[in-house]
Amino acid sequence: MKISDFRTAQIAQGYGVQKTGASPDTKSKKIGGRDADATTLSPAAQALIKGRHAASEAPEVRTELVAELKRAIKDGSYVVDEYALAGKMIAQGNLSD
């Protein structure tokens, strides 16, 4: 079954899709004499991609934080609140019989 241009326009109209004409200053790419498909990302999607890229570029281990914790443990200034730790372990169910 071949869908004619008229039928395509009816279908698009039924879904509320409007054909937008290109403005004179818009250049479209042509592939084989036809306009190429194009997509654009929303600002939220662009921010997500940027954030994921930044996270993937970040080091797995933050060496400066590890060095600071090692120093605090070594000189005795690192203090663990055992009640807070026990509460978090109980809340997460990290206790075994």
OpenMM code with the backbone's topology and positions (N, CA, C; nanometers):
from openmm import Vec3, app, unit

residues = "MET LYS ILE SER ASP PHE ARG THR ALA GLN ILE ALA GLN GLY TYR GLY VAL GLN LYS THR GLY ALA SER PRO ASP THR LYS SER LYS LYS ILE GLY GLY ARG ASP ALA ASP ALA THR THR LEU SER PRO ALA ALA GLN ALA LEU ILE LYS GLY ARG HIS ALA ALA SER GLU ALA PRO GLU VAL ARG THR GLU LEU VAL ALA GLU LEU LYS ARG ALA ILE LYS ASP GLY SER TYR VAL VAL ASP GLU TYR ALA LEU ALA GLY LYS MET ILE ALA GLN GLY ASN LEU SER ASP".split()
positions = [
    Vec3(0.0849, -0.1175, 0.0000),
    Vec3(0.0000, 0.0000, 0.0000),
    Vec3(0.0890, 0.1231, 0.0000),
    Vec3(0.0641, 0.2112, -0.0928),
    Vec3(0.1411, 0.3351, -0.1031),
    Vec3(0.0598, 0.4490, -0.0431),
    Vec3(0.1274, 0.5264, 0.0390),
    Vec3(0.0617, 0.6416, 0.1006),
    Vec3(0.0993, 0.7649, 0.0199),
    Vec3(0.0008, 0.8310, -0.0337),
    Vec3(0.0272, 0.9492, -0.1155),
    Vec3(0.0594, 1.0682, -0.0265),
    Vec3(0.1121, 1.1741, -0.0888),
    Vec3(0.1424, 1.2959, -0.0135),
    Vec3(0.0161, 1.3535, 0.0497),
    Vec3(-0.0973, 1.3414, -0.0208),
    Vec3(-0.2225, 1.3917, 0.0336),
    Vec3(-0.2600, 1.3137, 0.1586),
    Vec3(-0.2476, 1.1811, 0.1549),
    Vec3(-0.2823, 1.0975, 0.2703),
    Vec3(-0.1869, 1.1250, 0.3859),
    Vec3(-0.0591, 1.1466, 0.3554),
    Vec3(0.0384, 1.1794, 0.4588),
    Vec3(-0.0007, 1.3089, 0.5294),
    Vec3(-0.0436, 1.4071, 0.4529),
    Vec3(-0.0857, 1.5349, 0.5108),
    Vec3(-0.2086, 1.5159, 0.5992),
    Vec3(-0.3024, 1.4289, 0.5573),
    Vec3(-0.4204, 1.4019, 0.6394),
    Vec3(-0.3814, 1.3344, 0.7711),
    Vec3(-0.2910, 1.2393, 0.7637),
    Vec3(-0.2461, 1.1691, 0.8840),
    Vec3(-0.1776, 1.2664, 0.9787),
    Vec3(-0.0882, 1.3473, 0.9241),
    Vec3(-0.0159, 1.4454, 1.0059),
    Vec3(-0.1127, 1.5433, 1.0702),
    Vec3(-0.2135, 1.5861, 0.9955),
    Vec3(-0.3112, 1.6792, 1.0499),
    Vec3(-0.3900, 1.6131, 1.1623),
    Vec3(-0.4209, 1.4858, 1.1484),
    Vec3(-0.4934, 1.4120, 1.2509),
    Vec3(-0.4169, 1.4036, 1.3817),
    Vec3(-0.2844, 1.3997, 1.3727),
    Vec3(-0.2009, 1.3943, 1.4926),
    Vec3(-0.1566, 1.5329, 1.5387),
    Vec3(-0.2018, 1.6351, 1.4698),
    Vec3(-0.1678, 1.7709, 1.5104),
    Vec3(-0.0290, 1.8128, 1.4673),
    Vec3(0.0275, 1.7439, 1.3693),
    Vec3(0.1602, 1.7782, 1.3205),
    Vec3(0.1440, 1.8798, 1.2095),
    Vec3(0.2197, 1.9872, 1.2199),
    Vec3(0.2129, 2.0896, 1.1171),
    Vec3(0.3441, 2.0913, 1.0411),
    Vec3(0.3339, 2.1016, 0.9120),
    Vec3(0.4535, 2.1111, 0.8297),
    Vec3(0.5074, 2.2519, 0.8418),
    Vec3(0.6324, 2.2621, 0.8777),
    Vec3(0.6921, 2.3942, 0.8928),
    Vec3(0.7792, 2.4221, 0.7729),
    Vec3(0.7601, 2.5353, 0.7146),
    Vec3(0.8444, 2.5744, 0.6032),
    Vec3(0.9738, 2.6329, 0.6551),
    Vec3(1.0794, 2.6119, 0.5807),
    Vec3(1.2096, 2.6634, 0.6217),
    Vec3(1.2149, 2.8125, 0.5952),
    Vec3(1.2705, 2.8842, 0.6886),
    Vec3(1.2862, 3.0274, 0.6693),
    Vec3(1.3981, 3.0502, 0.5691),
    Vec3(1.4034, 3.1652, 0.5051),
    Vec3(1.5046, 3.1899, 0.4025),
    Vec3(1.6474, 3.1763, 0.4539),
    Vec3(1.6708, 3.2045, 0.5840),
    Vec3(1.8072, 3.1967, 0.6353),
    Vec3(1.8419, 3.0573, 0.6881),
    Vec3(1.7495, 2.9627, 0.6788),
    Vec3(1.7748, 2.8263, 0.7239),
    Vec3(1.8274, 2.7445, 0.6075),
    Vec3(1.9383, 2.6799, 0.6318),
    Vec3(1.9946, 2.5934, 0.5301),
    Vec3(1.9689, 2.4494, 0.5704),
    Vec3(1.9132, 2.3720, 0.4795),
    Vec3(1.8891, 2.2319, 0.5106),
    Vec3(1.9834, 2.1464, 0.4275),
    Vec3(2.0221, 2.0352, 0.4859),
    Vec3(2.1097, 1.9430, 0.4150),
    Vec3(2.0260, 1.8597, 0.3203),
    Vec3(2.0826, 1.8281, 0.2105),
    Vec3(2.0140, 1.7456, 0.1118),
    Vec3(2.0905, 1.6146, 0.0976),
    Vec3(2.0152, 1.5066, 0.0944),
    Vec3(2.0732, 1.3751, 0.0702),
    Vec3(1.9957, 1.3141, -0.0451),
    Vec3(2.0673, 1.2888, -0.1532),
    Vec3(2.0003, 1.2308, -0.2698),
    Vec3(1.8881, 1.3175, -0.3212),
    Vec3(1.9029, 1.4500, -0.3121),
    Vec3(1.8012, 1.5414, -0.3610),
    Vec3(1.6861, 1.5640, -0.2640),
    Vec3(1.6891, 1.4980, -0.1480),
    Vec3(1.5820, 1.5134, -0.0508),
    Vec3(1.6373, 1.5784, 0.0755),
    Vec3(1.5517, 1.6455, 0.1504),
    Vec3(1.5923, 1.7040, 0.2777),
    Vec3(1.6280, 1.5928, 0.3751),
    Vec3(1.7369, 1.6112, 0.4484),
    Vec3(1.7795, 1.5137, 0.5484),
    Vec3(1.6969, 1.5313, 0.6752),
    Vec3(1.6811, 1.4228, 0.7494),
    Vec3(1.6134, 1.4320, 0.8779),
    Vec3(1.7032, 1.5071, 0.9754),
    Vec3(1.6418, 1.5780, 1.0680),
    Vec3(1.7185, 1.6538, 1.1657),
    Vec3(1.6518, 1.6394, 1.3017),
    Vec3(1.7332, 1.6466, 1.4056),
    Vec3(1.6799, 1.6428, 1.5416),
    Vec3(1.7430, 1.7548, 1.6222),
    Vec3(1.6732, 1.7948, 1.7258),
    Vec3(1.7301, 1.8905, 1.8203),
    Vec3(1.7017, 1.8391, 1.9605),
    Vec3(1.7919, 1.8664, 2.0510),
    Vec3(1.7762, 1.8241, 2.1897),
    Vec3(1.7308, 1.9418, 2.2746),
    Vec3(1.6462, 1.9123, 2.3698),
    Vec3(1.5993, 2.0162, 2.4611),
    Vec3(1.7155, 2.0603, 2.5498),
    Vec3(1.7070, 2.1776, 2.6102),
    Vec3(1.8118, 2.2216, 2.7029),
    Vec3(1.8329, 2.1221, 2.8181),
    Vec3(1.7247, 2.0598, 2.8652),
    Vec3(1.7382, 1.9612, 2.9736),
    Vec3(1.8183, 1.8399, 2.9267),
    Vec3(1.7924, 1.7940, 2.8050),
    Vec3(1.8665, 1.6798, 2.7509),
    Vec3(2.0135, 1.7160, 2.7291),
    Vec3(2.0389, 1.8371, 2.6822),
    Vec3(2.1765, 1.8821, 2.6636),
    Vec3(2.2503, 1.8888, 2.7967),
    Vec3(2.1827, 1.9357, 2.9014),
    Vec3(2.2438, 1.9423, 3.0351),
    Vec3(2.2721, 1.8021, 3.0877),
    Vec3(2.1803, 1.7089, 3.0625),
    Vec3(2.2003, 1.5704, 3.1058),
    Vec3(2.3223, 1.5101, 3.0376),
    Vec3(2.3349, 1.5299, 2.9098),
    Vec3(2.4498, 1.4774, 2.8358),
    Vec3(2.5786, 1.5397, 2.8872),
    Vec3(2.5766, 1.6697, 2.9110),
    Vec3(2.6948, 1.7382, 2.9622),
    Vec3(2.7335, 1.6842, 3.1006),
    Vec3(2.6342, 1.6625, 3.1864),
    Vec3(2.6595, 1.6090, 3.3199),
    Vec3(2.7128, 1.4670, 3.3156),
    Vec3(2.6558, 1.3832, 3.2291),
    Vec3(2.7045, 1.2453, 3.2169),
    Vec3(2.8481, 1.2431, 3.1650),
    Vec3(2.8789, 1.3321, 3.0724),
    Vec3(3.0156, 1.3390, 3.0201),
    Vec3(3.1127, 1.3815, 3.1303),
    Vec3(3.0734, 1.4823, 3.2085),
    Vec3(3.1592, 1.5295, 3.3173),
    Vec3(3.1799, 1.4192, 3.4209),
    Vec3(3.0739, 1.3432, 3.4503),
    Vec3(3.0857, 1.2338, 3.5474),
    Vec3(3.1769, 1.1237, 3.4959),
    Vec3(3.1694, 1.0960, 3.3667),
    Vec3(3.2538, 0.9902, 3.3116),
    Vec3(3.4008, 1.0325, 3.3056),
    Vec3(3.4247, 1.1625, 3.2998),
    Vec3(3.5617, 1.2137, 3.2957),
    Vec3(3.6231, 1.2274, 3.4353),
    Vec3(3.5395, 1.2266, 3.5385),
    Vec3(3.5886, 1.2437, 3.6759),
    Vec3(3.6648, 1.1186, 3.7195),
    Vec3(3.7665, 1.1363, 3.8010),
    Vec3(3.8418, 1.0194, 3.8465),
    Vec3(3.7564, 0.9307, 3.9366),
    Vec3(3.7817, 0.8003, 3.9310),
    Vec3(3.7063, 0.7035, 4.0107),
    Vec3(3.7326, 0.7233, 4.1599),
    Vec3(3.8572, 0.7548, 4.1949),
    Vec3(3.8959, 0.7742, 4.3346),
    Vec3(3.9414, 0.9183, 4.3523),
    Vec3(3.8844, 0.9850, 4.4508),
    Vec3(3.9253, 1.1224, 4.4803),
    Vec3(4.0450, 1.1146, 4.5749),
    Vec3(4.1635, 1.1184, 4.5190),
    Vec3(4.2867, 1.0958, 4.5948),
    Vec3(4.3061, 1.1963, 4.7070),
    Vec3(4.2647, 1.3221, 4.6864),
    Vec3(4.2835, 1.4225, 4.7923),
    Vec3(4.1970, 1.3909, 4.9134),
    Vec3(4.0750, 1.3385, 4.8905),
    Vec3(3.9875, 1.3017, 5.0015),
    Vec3(4.0426, 1.1785, 5.0748),
    Vec3(4.0924, 1.0822, 4.9985),
    Vec3(4.1501, 0.9617, 5.0593),
    Vec3(4.2711, 0.9995, 5.1449),
    Vec3(4.3558, 1.0881, 5.0935),
    Vec3(4.4741, 1.1304, 5.1690),
    Vec3(4.4332, 1.2016, 5.2982),
    Vec3(4.3309, 1.2849, 5.2917),
    Vec3(4.2831, 1.3562, 5.4106),
    Vec3(4.2288, 1.2583, 5.5152),
    Vec3(4.1518, 1.1595, 5.4716),
    Vec3(4.0991, 1.0598, 5.5647),
    Vec3(4.2112, 0.9759, 5.6262),
    Vec3(4.3100, 0.9364, 5.5458),
    Vec3(4.4234, 0.8596, 5.5986),
    Vec3(4.4979, 0.9391, 5.7056),
    Vec3(4.5169, 1.0690, 5.6783),
    Vec3(4.5855, 1.1541, 5.7745),
    Vec3(4.5072, 1.1626, 5.9051),
    Vec3(4.3743, 1.1809, 5.8948),
    Vec3(4.2903, 1.1923, 6.0136),
    Vec3(4.2902, 1.0626, 6.0941),
    Vec3(4.2884, 0.9487, 6.0268),
    Vec3(4.2928, 0.8199, 6.0974),
    Vec3(4.4273, 0.8026, 6.1666),
    Vec3(4.5343, 0.8372, 6.0954),
    Vec3(4.6695, 0.8198, 6.1496),
    Vec3(4.6930, 0.9067, 6.2735),
    Vec3(4.6470, 1.0329, 6.2688),
    Vec3(4.6729, 1.1212, 6.3840),
    Vec3(4.5631, 1.1129, 6.4904),
    Vec3(4.4622, 1.0274, 6.4703),
    Vec3(4.3601, 1.0050, 6.5719),
    Vec3(4.2480, 1.1064, 6.5737),
    Vec3(4.2422, 1.1949, 6.4757),
    Vec3(4.1366, 1.2970, 6.4759),
    Vec3(4.0096, 1.2500, 6.4039),
    Vec3(4.0128, 1.1340, 6.3406),
    Vec3(3.8943, 1.0812, 6.2733),
    Vec3(3.8069, 1.0110, 6.3769),
    Vec3(3.6851, 1.0589, 6.3937),
    Vec3(3.5948, 1.0056, 6.4945),
    Vec3(3.4698, 0.9514, 6.4248),
    Vec3(3.4314, 0.8314, 6.4626),
    Vec3(3.3106, 0.7699, 6.4076),
    Vec3(3.2008, 0.7783, 6.5126),
    Vec3(3.0865, 0.8307, 6.4719),
    Vec3(2.9699, 0.8331, 6.5606),
    Vec3(2.9043, 0.6962, 6.5496),
    Vec3(2.9326, 0.6096, 6.6472),
    Vec3(2.8869, 0.4709, 6.6390),
    Vec3(2.7351, 0.4584, 6.6417),
    Vec3(2.6667, 0.5490, 6.7066),
    Vec3(2.5204, 0.5444, 6.7102),
    Vec3(2.4618, 0.5782, 6.5727),
    Vec3(2.5183, 0.6781, 6.5080),
    Vec3(2.4725, 0.7147, 6.3738),
    Vec3(2.5025, 0.6020, 6.2754),
    Vec3(2.6217, 0.5427, 6.2871),
    Vec3(2.6601, 0.4317, 6.2003),
    Vec3(2.5668, 0.3121, 6.2203),
    Vec3(2.5403, 0.2762, 6.3456),
    Vec3(2.4509, 0.1639, 6.3745),
    Vec3(2.3098, 0.1919, 6.3222),
    Vec3(2.2631, 0.3132, 6.3380),
    Vec3(2.1306, 0.3499, 6.2877),
    Vec3(2.1199, 0.3354, 6.1374),
    Vec3(2.2240, 0.3787, 6.0660),
    Vec3(2.2235, 0.3661, 5.9190),
    Vec3(2.2302, 0.2194, 5.8777),
    Vec3(2.3090, 0.1382, 5.9502),
    Vec3(2.3183, -0.0040, 5.9172),
    Vec3(2.1837, -0.0733, 5.9381),
    Vec3(2.1155, -0.0402, 6.0453),
    Vec3(1.9837, -0.0995, 6.0718),
    Vec3(1.8836, -0.0540, 5.9658),
    Vec3(1.8867, 0.0733, 5.9327),
    Vec3(1.7927, 0.1277, 5.8330),
    Vec3(1.8133, 0.0631, 5.6964),
    Vec3(1.9368, 0.0319, 5.6610),
    Vec3(1.9647, -0.0279, 5.5303),
    Vec3(1.9544, -0.1792, 5.5335),
    Vec3(1.9414, -0.2381, 5.6518),
    Vec3(1.9310, -0.3831, 5.6610),
    Vec3(2.0630, -0.4536, 5.6368),
    Vec3(2.1740, -0.3917, 5.6750),
    Vec3(2.3060, -0.4495, 5.6529),
    Vec3(2.3489, -0.5468, 5.7620),
    Vec3(2.2574, -0.5853, 5.8481),
    Vec3(2.2921, -0.6768, 5.9570),
    Vec3(2.2502, -0.8180, 5.9196),
    Vec3(2.3360, -0.9128, 5.9462),
    Vec3(2.3003, -1.0518, 5.9195),
    Vec3(2.2925, -1.1275, 6.0511),
    Vec3(2.2187, -1.2378, 6.0514),
    Vec3(2.2023, -1.3169, 6.1737),
    Vec3(2.3283, -1.3890, 6.2138),
] * unit.nanometer
topology = app.Topology()
chain = topology.addChain("A")
for resn in residues:
    res = topology.addResidue(resn, chain)
    for name in ("N", "CA", "C"):
        topology.addAtom(name, app.Element.getBySymbol(name[0]), res)
